Amino acid sequence: MAQYSIPFNRPALVGTEFRAMQEAVEKGKISGDGEFTRRCQTLLEAALGAPKVLLTTSCTHALEMTALLLDIQPGDEIILPSFTFVSSVNAYVLRGARPVFVDIRPDTLNLDERQLPDLVTPRTRAIMPVHYAGVACEMETILETAEKAGAAVVEDNAHGFLGRWNGRMLGTLGALSTLSFHETKNFTSGEGGALVVNDPRYLERAEIVREKGTNRARFFRGEIDRYSWVDLGSSYVPSDLLAAFLYAQLVERERIQARRGAIWERYQEELAPWAEEHGVRRPIVPAGCEQPFHIFYLLLPSLAVRQALIEHLKAQGILAVFHYVPLHLSEYARQAGGRGDCPVATDLSDRLLRLPLYFNLSEGEQTRVIETVRSFHGF
């Protein structure tokens, strides 16, 4: 990354992270479920209006918890978009489930909800909408389809914290949802995530799964006189040092979001004439969707043009990157029993380019990015 004067991402720093971490050290508890973990969870529950949020070591681990909570068994099926990160599917394949890949919509790059009825079978246990770039999936159809199928909706909301769909917070629409606090996300603890429990049926067991399959949480609340192994689980509890770092950022969430929004809107406005002239598509945010400004991308006319623009930016010290290779094309998909034909995902993934977007991106740096993009004529 050192060769790039403008990297694709820099983790957000608001200036109070180290003070919070020092406070955690001084309190004498830096393992899991300390004071800053509790502060983060309380803040997230209030921000989302969710019954329960449990901080985890990663979004990947939160997804693994959802598969455990749903008691996924070998031969069960999960429907999810091919255009997503491998964690979405791994969590369920680890339990023996078969992935069923659904293609994406050409406008939002979210799963195409119109295809769901043809993919549901008696083995369908879960449908996983992934809110790409923080723009909401069409949840009404997804929720209705899942209800008819007797399947759970698990939102992969790694991109979408603080986004909304028709006024409702993303991450509160399914029975379960997950958040990411990886260093590339709007708010970060380096590595980290959270499980959001919206269905009360999973509340008590979620605590058990997160605590290595023990009822330790009940013991610390004084509800039992000792704790023991009662279920499957693993060590999904993050260090309170990481929670302290995250808490400092969550407190400043309005400032972080305001800056990211300004950067996103400037890209959208100032690249519009160039994009329209050269047949380049900018992000589409449908009515009713309030996005959290996680990603700004361009859809170039072809793979060759996309690669040429990456090299053009690289020559000026600017790192721009593509995104997911569709899962249905992956080496392991066939071994996992995956099925699904996804031509839209195949096409768009070859043409997508993400521009630098992070809290500390200065106006001058963004000007350089915009001017370098507009100087590209390799169509």
N, C-alpha and C positions, 0 to 999 in steps of 0.2 A: 504493500500500500504506500510505501514511502515515496515511490516515484510519482505519485499523483498529488498535485498541489490542491486539488479538490477531489476528495474521495467520494465514493457513493454514499457512505454513511459515516457519521461520527456519533457515538452515544451522547445523549443529552446530558448536560451538566448545568444545574441551576445554582450551584454554589453552596448549598447547605448539606450535601450528601455526606461529606467527611465528618462534619460536626455531629450528624445523626449517628454515624457509625461509632464515633468516639463515645457518644452517650450510651450506646448499646454495650460497649466494652466496659465502661465504668459501672454499669448496672450489674455486671458480673454474670450475665447469661447471654452467650452468643450462639448456643445451639438452637434447635428449632422451637417454635411456639413461645418465643419470648414476647416482651412488651411490644416491639415494633411489628412482629408478625400480627399480633392482635390489633394493633392500630391500623395496619394495612387492610386487614379483613373487614374491620368495622367501616373504614372509609369506602372500600369497594362495595360493601353491601348497601351503604347509603347512596352512593353514586348511581348504582344500578337499580336500586329498589328490589334487591334480591334477598330471599330468605337466608341464604348461607353462602359465604365465599370462603374457600380454604386455599391458602397460599401453598404452592407446590414448587418443587425444584425446577420444573420446566413445564411448558405447555404439552410436550410429549408425554410427560408423566401424568398430567391431568387427563389426557386422552386415554392413557392406559387405565386410569381409575374408572373412566366411564364404561369401558369394556368389562371390567370386573363388576361394577355395580349392576350392569345389565345382565350379568351372568351369561356372557356369550360363550357358546359351545361350538365344538367342531361341526362344520356343516351349516351353521347359521350364515346369513348373508347381511352385508351392510352395503347400502347404496350411497355413493359419494362421487363428487366430480373427479374426473381424471386430472384436471388442472388444479393440483394442490400439492402441498409438501408431503413427503413420504410418512411423516409422523401420523398423519390422519389415518392412513390405512394400516400402518404397522401395528398400532395399538390393538386392532381387531384381528389381524392375521396372527398375532402372537397368541390369541385365544383360540385359533383354529377356524376363524370365520373366512368366508369367501367374499372378496370384494367384487362389487358390481359397479362398474364405472359408467357414469352418466356424462354426456357431452355438456358443453357450456353454451350459454347464450352469447351471441356475437356482440351484444351491446355492453353488458356489465361484466362479462367473463365469469359470471356465477353459473352454478348448475342450471341446466334448462329444465325447469319444473314441469314443462309440458310432456317431457319424456318419462316422467316417473311412473305413471300408471302401467306402462308397458314393461317396466323393469321389476315391479313388485311381484314376489312369489310368496307361497306359504312359509318360506324360510326367512323372509325379510324380518330382521330384528331391529334395525336402526336405519335411519336416513340422516346423513350428515351434510347439512348446508355449510359451505365455507364462504364467508362474506369477503369476497376478494377485494383487496384495497380498502376494506372497511365499508364498501357499498353493499347494502342489504340485499340478500336474496329475496325472491318473491315468496314470502313466508306463508301467505294465506293458502296457496295451493299445496305447499310442502306440508303444512300442518294438517290439512284436510286429508291428503293422501296417506300420511302416516297414521292418522286416527283410523281410517278405514282398514288399513293393513294390520292394525294392532301393533305398530312399530313405534319405537321411541325416536324423538327428534333430538339429536345431539349437535349443537352448534359449535363448529370450529370457528371461534371468534378471535383468532390470533391477530387479525388485522383490525378488528372492528370495535375495540373498547371505546366507549362514548359515542359510537354511532347509533342512529335510530332508524326504525322502520315504522312509518305512519305514527310517529310520536312515541313509540315503544322502544326501550333500550335494547340494542343487540346484546345477545347473551342471556336475555330473560324470556325468550320465546319458546325454547325447547325445554324438555325435562331436565337436561344437563347442558352445560356449555363450558368452554375452556378459553382461557386468556393466555397471552404470551407476554413476557417481560424480557425477552432476548434483547441483546444490545442493538438490534436493528429496529426495534419497535419504538413507538412514540414515548413510552415510559419503560425504564429498564432497571434491572438489577444485575446486568451482565448475562446471566442465565436465570430464568425463573418463569413461573406461570401461576395459574390459579384455576381451580375447579369451582364453577358456579352451580349450586344445587337449587333448582327451582321447584322440583317435585318433592314434597315432604317425605315421600316413601323412602327416599334415598339418604335422608339427612344423617341418621345415626350410623348407618353402614359406611357412609363416606368417611366419617371420622375414623372408623375402624380400619378401613382399607388404607388410608393415608398413614396410619400409625402401625405399619407392619402387621396388620391383621389382629391387633390387640385392642382392648377397650380401655386403653391408657387415658384417653380424654375424659372418660367418665370418672376414673380414679382421681385425676387432678381436680375435678369439680366436686369431689367428695361424695359422689353418688354410690360408690362401691369401696370396700376396704382394701382391695388389691386388684391388680389387673392381670389378664392372662391372654393367651393366644385363642382367639375365637373365630377367625375367618382368614381367608386369603388376604394378602396385602403386601406392601413393601414400604421402603423408607422414602416417602414422598415429601417430607417436611424440610423446608429450606433453613439455612442458617439465619439467625436473627440479624447478623451483620448485613446480609443481602437484603433482608426486609427493611432495615434502617435506611440503606441506600435508596431503595424503591420508595419508601414512605416520603422521603424528602422531595422526590419528584412528583408523587401523587398530590401532595399538598399544593404544588405549583402547576397543577394540570391545566388550569385556565390559561396561564401564561405560555406554557408549552404549546397548547393547541392553537392559541391565537397566532403565534409565530409560524407554526407549520401551515395554518390556513392561509396566511398572507403569502407564503412562498408558493403554495399550490395554486392559489388564484392568480398570482403573477405569471407563473408558467402558462396557465390556461389562457390568459388574456394576450400576453405578448408573443406567444408562439402561434396564435390563431391564424394570422395572415399567411405565414410561411407554411403551416400545415395544410391549409385549404388550397394553396397554390400547388402543392406537391402531392396531394392525395394522402396525407398523413392524418390518422385519426387520433384525437385526444380522448381522455376519459369521458364517459357518459355517466351522469348521476341522475337516475330517474326521479320524477316527482315523488315525494313522500320519503325519500332517502336522505338522511343527514349523515354525511360521511365524516370521519375523524382525520382526514388528510394524511393517510398513511403512505400512499404511493402516488407518484405522478408518472404516468407511462405514455409512450407514443406507440402507435401501431403503424409500422412502416409498410410500404407496398410489397416488399419481398424480403426473404431471408438475406439475400445478397446486399440489399440496401441497408438492412438493419446492421449487418456486420461492418459495412463500410462506414456507417455513422459511428459505431463504437470505436473504430480505428481513428476516425477523424477527431473525435473528442479526446481519445487517448493521446494523440499527438500534441494536444494542447494541455496535457496534464490533468485531464478530467476523466474520472472513472464513471461510466454508465454501464449498466449490466442488463442481461436478459433475465428471465425468471424460470418457472418450472418447466422441466421436460415432462410431458404428460405421462402419468403413471401407467396407462394402458400400453404404452410403448416400451416400458422399462423391462430390463432383463429378468426381473424376478416376478413380474405380473403373471406370467404363464404358470410358473411353479406354484404360485399362491392360488391358482384356480380362478384368476380374475377374468371377467368377461365384460364386453362393452366396446362399441365402435364409436369413436369420438373424433370425427373429421374436423369439427370447428376448433377443438382444443389443439389438434395437430397443426392446423394452419396458423392460428393466432400465436401460439407459443413460439413459432419460428420468426414472427414479425414484431414481437413486443420488446420494447426497450424502456428501462426505468432510469429516470434522471435523478441526480443527487437531490435529496430532500431530508434535511435534519435541522434540529432546533438551532444549532449554532452556525448554520450556513448564513454568511453575511450577504448584504445586498450587493456588494461588489462582486463576490464570488458567484452569486446567482446571475448577475449581469454577464459575467464571462461565460457561464454555461449557455445562457440564452443566445448571446451573440455568436458563440461557436456553433450552436445548432443551426442558427439562421444562415450561417456562412456555408453550410453544407449543401452542395448541389449535385451529389453523386447519384442521381435517380436514373 
